[in-house]
């Protein structure tokens, strides 16, 4: 039997659609397998808003567009709050470049996926100091993990792919969204493995799957040389922890 705090989780999805659905799946699976929550009433209440019509967040975060997606996400957060959400999350790493603004303007507290990923690394992989980031161009350009480490006073350094390899990572993310690399081992290796190998060669001791589409294509079983931080699983665990008494 699982006891909950009474929190209703509001999820801003649609960035991407499959990642939000995967988050729900992993929350449900973890509650059943890890906590024995076999009855529906033992699951937390959650509201999913697939916010698919926002301006391009990756272009904005990368400095390639002046049109902010923040107002749209603020509206989504207000919608979720009005619908009864008391805690929010966004299964998208790039969207966290405006997380402070979304939280402040909506009045809804959010789980910060970037912060939680770094806390996970420090708590579970304490010897790791050099972290490789595999993410969208927006996440990489805005250096979200560097900013989070500074804020949290964590002694971590970060390694990023070259521009050429980053373009391939971007193509891979789009391929997952299009269903091409979703669970397709060959496609995943084509788009993501060269960048991962380069990060390891540059000294990365752990790689963050820093786009929530990437864990749909890459798993730890496919790349066992160094640990991988799966941001969908990390977010699922934090959502459960925050919603349980």
PyMOL commands that set and color helices and strands:
alter all, ss='L'
color gray80, all
select helices_A, chain A and resi 17-35+40-42+57-61+70-83+94-106+113-124+137-142+144-152+163-177+185-201+214-216+220-222+231-243
alter helices_A, ss='H'
color red, helices_A
select strands_A, chain A and resi 9-13+46-50+87-89+130-135+157-160+206-210+227-230
alter strands_A, ss='S'
color yellow, strands_A
deselect
rebuild
show_as cartoon
